[in-house]
Amino acid sequence: MPNIKQQEKRDRLATRQRLRNRHVKSSLRTLFKKLDASVAEGDRETATQLLRTLTKRIDQAASKGVIHKNAAARAKSRAAHRLQQLD
């Protein structure tokens, strides 16, 4: 239990941020799995739509500091390569 009022606030904020980060990362993993499934089925329309959604969510996560900007770029690149496997 912290003795300092500011540390109590930092603990509350850290808890809130940790929950938000966990939720965002989990939803990104789910979108990746859906993209992989649609690529495996050969459904180009759904895969393209998922890639657009995934790219947007990755950019949002990077802008909020949930993931690093280079990790975001790498994730978007890997997602695009997965879509290119349909060709």
C-alpha positions as CSV (number, residue, x, y, z in Angstrom):
1,M,0.0,0.0,0.0
2,P,1.6,3.3,-1.1
3,N,2.1,6.0,1.5
4,I,2.2,8.8,-1.1
5,K,-1.0,10.2,-2.7
6,Q,0.7,10.5,-6.1
7,Q,1.8,6.9,-6.1
8,E,-1.8,5.8,-5.3
9,K,-2.9,7.7,-8.4
10,R,-0.1,6.2,-10.5
11,D,-1.2,2.7,-9.4
12,R,-4.8,3.4,-10.4
13,L,-3.7,4.7,-13.8
14,A,-1.3,1.8,-14.4
15,T,-4.1,-0.6,-13.7
16,R,-6.4,1.1,-16.2
17,Q,-3.7,1.3,-18.8
18,R,-2.8,-2.4,-18.3
19,L,-6.4,-3.4,-18.9
20,R,-6.7,-1.3,-22.0
21,N,-3.4,-2.6,-23.4
22,R,-4.4,-6.1,-22.8
23,H,-7.8,-5.6,-24.5
24,V,-6.2,-3.9,-27.5
25,K,-3.5,-6.6,-28.0
26,S,-6.1,-9.3,-27.6
27,S,-8.3,-7.8,-30.3
28,L,-5.3,-7.5,-32.6
29,R,-4.5,-11.1,-32.2
30,T,-8.1,-12.0,-32.9
31,L,-8.1,-10.0,-36.1
32,F,-4.8,-11.7,-37.2
33,K,-6.4,-15.1,-36.7
34,K,-9.5,-14.1,-38.7
35,L,-7.2,-12.8,-41.5
36,D,-5.3,-16.1,-41.5
37,A,-8.6,-18.1,-41.6
38,S,-10.0,-16.1,-44.5
39,V,-6.7,-16.5,-46.4
40,A,-6.8,-20.2,-45.8
41,E,-10.3,-20.4,-47.1
42,G,-9.3,-18.3,-50.2
43,D,-11.9,-15.6,-49.4
44,R,-10.2,-12.5,-51.0
45,E,-13.1,-10.0,-50.2
46,T,-13.2,-10.8,-46.5
47,A,-9.4,-10.9,-46.2
48,T,-9.1,-7.5,-47.9
49,Q,-11.8,-6.0,-45.5
50,L,-10.0,-7.6,-42.5
51,L,-6.7,-6.2,-43.6
52,R,-8.1,-2.7,-43.8
53,T,-9.6,-3.0,-40.3
54,L,-6.5,-4.6,-38.9
55,T,-4.3,-1.8,-40.3
56,K,-6.5,0.8,-38.8
57,R,-6.5,-0.9,-35.4
58,I,-2.7,-1.4,-35.5
59,D,-2.2,2.3,-36.3
60,Q,-4.5,3.3,-33.4
61,A,-2.6,1.0,-31.0
62,A,0.7,2.5,-32.1
63,S,-0.5,6.1,-31.7
64,K,-1.7,5.4,-28.2
65,G,1.5,3.7,-27.2
66,V,0.1,0.3,-26.8
67,I,2.6,-1.1,-29.2
68,H,5.8,0.4,-30.6
69,K,5.7,2.1,-34.0
70,N,8.2,-0.3,-35.5
71,A,6.3,-3.3,-34.2
72,A,3.2,-1.8,-35.8
73,A,5.0,-1.4,-39.1
74,R,6.2,-5.0,-38.9
75,A,2.7,-6.3,-38.1
76,K,1.1,-4.4,-41.0
77,S,3.8,-5.7,-43.3
78,R,3.2,-9.3,-42.2
79,A,-0.5,-8.9,-42.6
80,A,-0.1,-7.6,-46.1
81,H,2.2,-10.5,-47.0
82,R,-0.4,-12.9,-45.8
83,L,-3.0,-11.4,-48.1
84,Q,-0.6,-11.6,-51.0
85,Q,-0.5,-15.4,-50.5
86,L,-3.9,-15.5,-52.2
87,D,-2.3,-14.6,-55.5
